[in-house]
Amino acid sequence: MKIGIIGAGPAGLSLARLLNESGFQVTVYEVQSELAVKPCGWGFPHISGEDSSLLKPFIKDLEDSIVWEYSGYRVYLDGSLLFENKKRKVLGYIIDKKLFLKKLSEGIDLRLRSRARHVSENMIEANGLRTKYDVVVNAGGFYNQKKDLEKIPAIQYHLEGSFEEPEIPELYFDSNLVGYTWFFPENKRRARIGIGGYASVGILEEMLRKLIISKNQFRNSLIIRREGAYVTVNGIDHDLVKDKDPYHIGEALGAVMPATGEGIRPSIYTSIALYKSLKSGTDYLSELKKLDIFNAIDLQKKILDIEIKIDPNLRKQFLMKTPEDLLIKISLGMITKKDLLSLAIRRESLKILLESFADKFTK
Ligand SMILES: Cc1cc2nc3c(=O)[nH]c(=O)nc-3n(C[C@H](O)[C@H](O)[C@H](O)COP(=O)(O)OP(=O)(O)OC[C@H]3O[C@@H](n4cnc5c(N)ncnc54)[C@H](O)[C@@H]3O)c2cc1C
């Protein structure tokens, strides 16, 4: 079976790897001249639970691509420290995404510098040539969404400086912004700092610059690169899942954690679901629904929708009163229905969240 994939990000290349190993004939088209050009924080959560078994085909490549390990976190709200955790156990990683994608692409027919277009029934046009496939997959990320899925802007700076505790990433919340700032060190001398949220690029950049000026370790660093992109906060689009020509995976489908912007792991999961569907002739949506991450994305979207509606003061209360372990579970997309119930008992405002979601959340 011949499969044509548009886009060589985590979604496209993880699908290509799985299909290639099962004997499918795969071609991947990538508009850029190299891999991992798209701005990204390169953060990846610690692999545990469902991840350990489902991500098995990718674990070695992920492990080989790890450049830094995080063993704690600091969370700030309106400039004050809210939580600090130095657990001394690994909570997440920075992966060299370019290396990871390169490893996934080994043995794959990858066509760089090839802007591809799905033109008609299972047909891709690239570099003036039309090729017919048995299956075409859109893995073009936010750049190539068939529908206008909800997106927010994100800006990221690459810093060079001296970072005192590079094993501790930091998150900064501002009660006036639905969104947050991340500080992801990659070692003692290099880090990424970025902001994403429901505001204009100008406002986000002003907030980021204010934060940089307010802290010595940021202020004394050099900004060596500035970049920006959109993050899809729509959640998985249930209509696009039904499309078969082309199929959609990864961010092109909306598979990003809406409240945190984590997209690498969810993209790989959609590839696993589509791979199973193509291999066994099962329904793609049913395969997606079997994954914990499908519910987690839905839940984060509900939380985000409520965060948008409530006023900054209530948002602040939500962040301050939500127990630390639950906030972290929400961030990592690991929250269960039991966790939600305990949240609702603590906070009247969260009953709204529970009521709007309980009947959909089946775990
Ligand atoms: C600033 C920022 C920071 C982020 N930080 C993190 C993070 O730390 N951790 C995390 O998990 N997620 C993060 N994300 C989200 C994550 O980067 C994406 O969700 C993830 O890369 C999506 O993977 P994908 O394969 O679906 O799409 P993409 O990674 O966007 O890959 C799509 C590929 O398709 C190519 N393409 C598009 N259209 C065409 C076409 N017509 N023809 C050929 N090629 C095409 C693009 O060039 C691209 O290479 C961040 C996002 C942003 C914007």
PDBQT file of the ligand as one rigid body, heavy atoms in Angstrom, charges set to zero:
ROOT
HETATM    1  C1  LIG A 401       6.637  28.469  20.632  1.00  0.00    +0.000 C 
HETATM    2  C2  LIG A 401       6.136  27.052  20.773  1.00  0.00    +0.000 A 
HETATM    3  C3  LIG A 401       6.677  26.249  21.765  1.00  0.00    +0.000 A 
HETATM    4  C4  LIG A 401       6.238  24.908  21.892  1.00  0.00    +0.000 A 
HETATM    5  N1  LIG A 401       6.807  24.125  22.842  1.00  0.00    +0.000 NA
HETATM    6  C5  LIG A 401       6.454  22.829  22.941  1.00  0.00    +0.000 A 
HETATM    7  C6  LIG A 401       7.101  21.967  23.886  1.00  0.00    +0.000 A 
HETATM    8  O1  LIG A 401       8.000  22.380  24.620  1.00  0.00    +0.000 OA
HETATM    9  N2  LIG A 401       6.715  20.671  23.944  1.00  0.00    +0.000 N 
HETATM   10  C7  LIG A 401       5.718  20.178  23.138  1.00  0.00    +0.000 A 
HETATM   11  O2  LIG A 401       5.379  18.980  23.260  1.00  0.00    +0.000 OA
HETATM   12  N3  LIG A 401       5.100  20.969  22.237  1.00  0.00    +0.000 NA
HETATM   13  C8  LIG A 401       5.444  22.267  22.107  1.00  0.00    +0.000 A 
HETATM   14  N4  LIG A 401       4.853  23.052  21.152  1.00  0.00    +0.000 N 
HETATM   15  C9  LIG A 401       3.858  22.435  20.242  1.00  0.00    +0.000 C 
HETATM   16  C10 LIG A 401       4.547  21.524  19.230  1.00  0.00    +0.000 C 
HETATM   17  O3  LIG A 401       5.634  22.203  18.642  1.00  0.00    +0.000 OA
HETATM   18  C11 LIG A 401       3.590  21.099  18.106  1.00  0.00    +0.000 C 
HETATM   19  O4  LIG A 401       2.290  20.860  18.607  1.00  0.00    +0.000 OA
HETATM   20  C12 LIG A 401       4.088  19.823  17.415  1.00  0.00    +0.000 C 
HETATM   21  O5  LIG A 401       5.325  20.059  16.807  1.00  0.00    +0.000 OA
HETATM   22  C13 LIG A 401       3.073  19.382  16.365  1.00  0.00    +0.000 C 
HETATM   23  O6  LIG A 401       3.612  18.314  15.616  1.00  0.00    +0.000 OA
HETATM   24  P1  LIG A 401       3.061  18.020  14.148  1.00  0.00    +0.000 P 
HETATM   25  O7  LIG A 401       3.948  16.997  13.578  1.00  0.00    +0.000 OA
HETATM   26  O8  LIG A 401       1.615  17.778  14.191  1.00  0.00    +0.000 OA
HETATM   27  O9  LIG A 401       3.238  19.402  13.364  1.00  0.00    +0.000 OA
HETATM   28  P2  LIG A 401       4.556  20.270  13.098  1.00  0.00    +0.000 P 
HETATM   29  O10 LIG A 401       5.595  20.010  14.089  1.00  0.00    +0.000 OA
HETATM   30  O11 LIG A 401       4.072  21.668  12.894  1.00  0.00    +0.000 OA
HETATM   31  O12 LIG A 401       5.076  19.679  11.719  1.00  0.00    +0.000 OA
HETATM   32  C14 LIG A 401       4.405  19.936  10.504  1.00  0.00    +0.000 C 
HETATM   33  C15 LIG A 401       5.425  19.949   9.392  1.00  0.00    +0.000 C 
HETATM   34  O13 LIG A 401       4.734  20.044   8.141  1.00  0.00    +0.000 OA
HETATM   35  C16 LIG A 401       5.415  20.930   7.291  1.00  0.00    +0.000 C 
HETATM   36  N5  LIG A 401       4.436  21.416   6.313  1.00  0.00    +0.000 N 
HETATM   37  C17 LIG A 401       3.355  22.194   6.543  1.00  0.00    +0.000 A 
HETATM   38  N6  LIG A 401       2.653  22.377   5.417  1.00  0.00    +0.000 NA
HETATM   39  C18 LIG A 401       3.308  21.676   4.457  1.00  0.00    +0.000 A 
HETATM   40  C19 LIG A 401       3.078  21.474   3.054  1.00  0.00    +0.000 A 
HETATM   41  N7  LIG A 401       2.044  22.012   2.421  1.00  0.00    +0.000 N 
HETATM   42  N8  LIG A 401       3.952  20.688   2.376  1.00  0.00    +0.000 NA
HETATM   43  C20 LIG A 401       5.011  20.121   2.975  1.00  0.00    +0.000 A 
HETATM   44  N9  LIG A 401       5.300  20.301   4.287  1.00  0.00    +0.000 NA
HETATM   45  C21 LIG A 401       4.445  21.058   5.016  1.00  0.00    +0.000 A 
HETATM   46  C22 LIG A 401       5.950  21.993   8.228  1.00  0.00    +0.000 C 
HETATM   47  O14 LIG A 401       7.055  22.675   7.675  1.00  0.00    +0.000 OA
HETATM   48  C23 LIG A 401       6.334  21.156   9.450  1.00  0.00    +0.000 C 
HETATM   49  O15 LIG A 401       7.670  20.720   9.398  1.00  0.00    +0.000 OA
HETATM   50  C24 LIG A 401       5.238  24.392  21.018  1.00  0.00    +0.000 A 
HETATM   51  C25 LIG A 401       4.706  25.212  20.016  1.00  0.00    +0.000 A 
HETATM   52  C26 LIG A 401       5.152  26.520  19.894  1.00  0.00    +0.000 A 
HETATM   53  C27 LIG A 401       4.569  27.390  18.803  1.00  0.00    +0.000 C 
ENDROOT
TORSDOF 0
